[in-house]
């Protein structure tokens, strides 16, 4: 029904029937599904909350990387909230309003705080983490039969 970047852990939902696939797919297309991610970032992000509103497009010369492009990029917005600082890193909750490829990763690096362990966008010590510190924590959707609100959660291992 939806996708996660290859190295991202966490919640993933699969449809069991064609009816469910159509119904759930429309929720993602219409941005009705609510997603929440946890990430650990390099450095100490401030202020405590914010929104990144930067359009994204494919970086054709460096695929599969994405990049900010105000001329041809597609709209992308991410809300974020600092949960706590851990030494010289920051644990954040990320709430994407849109669902572009690598959106969270590019938006965080645009703030100067790449996600730890990111092999595409982090540099130096931030890149050397053993895994990408990005986790799909929660997904809220409407059940395809009856429309009841359903919440799926997966605790982060970091």
C-alpha positions as CSV (number, residue, x, y, z in Angstrom):
1,X,0.0,0.0,0.0
2,X,2.9,2.4,0.8
3,X,6.7,2.4,0.8
4,X,9.6,3.0,3.2
5,X,13.1,3.9,2.1
6,X,15.2,0.8,2.0
7,X,17.1,1.3,5.2
8,X,14.1,2.6,7.3
9,X,12.7,0.3,9.9
10,X,9.2,0.2,11.4
11,X,5.5,0.0,10.5
12,X,4.5,-1.3,7.1
13,X,0.9,-2.1,6.0
14,X,-0.1,-4.5,3.3
15,X,-3.6,-5.0,1.8
16,X,-5.0,-8.5,1.7
17,X,-7.7,-7.8,-1.0
18,X,-8.0,-5.7,-4.1
19,X,-10.8,-3.7,-2.3
20,X,-8.5,-3.0,0.6
21,X,-5.7,-2.0,-1.8
22,X,-7.9,0.6,-3.5
23,X,-9.3,2.0,-0.3
24,X,-6.0,2.2,1.5
25,X,-4.2,3.5,-1.6
26,X,-6.6,6.4,-1.9
27,X,-6.0,7.4,1.7
28,X,-2.3,7.7,1.0
29,X,-3.0,9.5,-2.3
30,X,-5.3,12.0,-0.6
31,X,-2.8,12.4,2.3
32,X,-5.4,11.1,4.8
33,X,-3.0,8.5,6.3
34,X,-1.0,9.9,9.3
35,X,2.6,8.8,9.6
36,X,5.0,9.4,12.5
37,X,8.7,8.7,12.4
38,X,11.5,8.7,15.0
39,X,15.0,9.7,14.0
40,X,18.4,10.5,15.6
41,X,20.1,13.5,14.1
42,X,23.7,14.7,14.1
43,X,24.1,17.8,16.3
44,X,21.7,19.6,18.6
45,X,18.7,20.8,16.7
46,X,17.0,24.0,17.9
47,X,14.3,25.3,18.3
48,X,12.1,22.5,19.8
49,X,9.5,22.4,16.9
50,X,9.3,23.5,13.3
51,X,8.3,22.8,9.7
52,X,10.4,22.2,6.7
53,X,8.7,23.3,3.5
54,X,11.1,22.6,0.6
55,X,10.2,21.1,-2.8
56,X,12.1,18.0,-3.9
57,X,13.1,16.4,-7.2
58,X,15.5,13.7,-8.3
59,X,19.2,14.6,-8.4
60,X,19.6,13.0,-11.9
61,X,23.4,13.2,-11.7
62,X,23.5,11.4,-8.3
63,X,20.6,9.0,-8.4
64,X,19.0,7.8,-6.2
65,X,19.6,11.0,-4.3
66,X,16.9,13.6,-4.2
67,X,17.5,17.4,-3.9
68,X,15.7,20.6,-3.1
69,X,14.7,22.4,-6.3
70,X,12.4,25.5,-6.2
71,X,11.9,25.5,-10.0
72,X,10.9,21.9,-10.8
73,X,10.6,20.2,-7.4
74,X,7.3,18.8,-6.0
75,X,5.9,20.2,-2.8
76,X,7.2,18.5,0.4
77,X,6.4,19.4,4.0
78,X,7.7,17.9,7.2
79,X,6.7,18.9,10.7
80,X,9.3,18.0,13.4
81,X,9.6,18.1,17.2
82,X,12.6,17.6,19.4
83,X,12.1,14.9,21.9
84,X,15.5,15.2,23.7
85,X,19.2,15.8,23.1
86,X,21.6,12.9,23.7
87,X,25.1,14.3,23.8
88,X,25.8,15.8,20.4
89,X,22.7,14.2,18.8
90,X,19.0,14.9,18.8
91,X,16.1,12.5,18.9
92,X,13.2,13.9,16.9
93,X,9.6,13.0,16.0
94,X,9.0,13.6,12.3
95,X,5.5,14.0,10.9
96,X,5.5,14.2,7.1
97,X,2.6,16.0,5.4
98,X,3.6,14.7,2.0
99,X,5.3,11.5,1.0
100,X,8.2,12.2,-1.3
101,X,11.2,9.8,-1.7
102,X,13.9,10.6,0.8
103,X,11.8,13.5,2.1
104,X,12.7,13.2,5.7
105,X,16.3,12.6,5.0
106,X,16.7,15.6,2.7
107,X,14.6,17.9,4.9
108,X,16.8,17.1,8.0
109,X,20.0,17.6,6.1
110,X,18.7,20.9,4.8
111,X,18.5,22.0,8.5
112,X,22.1,21.0,8.9
113,X,21.3,17.9,10.9
114,X,21.5,14.7,8.9
115,X,20.0,11.5,10.1
116,X,22.7,9.4,11.7
117,X,23.8,6.5,9.6
118,X,22.5,7.9,6.3
119,X,24.7,6.6,3.5
120,X,23.4,9.0,1.0
121,X,23.1,12.4,2.8
122,X,25.2,12.2,5.9
123,X,29.0,12.9,5.9
124,X,31.9,12.2,8.3
125,X,31.1,10.6,11.7
126,X,27.3,11.0,11.2
127,X,27.6,8.6,8.2
128,X,29.5,6.0,10.1
129,X,26.7,4.8,12.3
130,X,25.9,1.1,11.8
131,X,22.4,1.8,10.5
132,X,20.1,4.5,9.3
133,X,18.5,5.9,12.5
134,X,15.1,6.4,11.0
135,X,12.1,4.4,12.1
136,X,8.4,4.5,11.1
137,X,6.9,4.6,14.5
138,X,3.2,4.9,13.8
139,X,0.6,4.8,11.0
140,X,-3.0,5.8,11.3
141,X,-5.5,4.9,8.6
142,X,-9.2,4.2,8.2
143,X,-10.1,0.5,8.0
144,X,-11.3,-0.4,4.5
145,X,-14.4,-2.1,5.9
146,X,-16.4,0.2,8.0
147,X,-14.0,3.2,8.2
148,X,-12.9,2.8,11.8
149,X,-9.7,4.5,12.7
150,X,-6.8,2.0,13.1
151,X,-3.4,2.7,14.6
152,X,-0.3,0.6,14.0
153,X,2.8,1.1,16.1
154,X,6.2,-0.3,16.2
155,X,8.7,0.7,19.0
156,X,12.1,1.9,17.8
157,X,15.2,-0.2,18.6
158,X,17.2,3.0,19.2
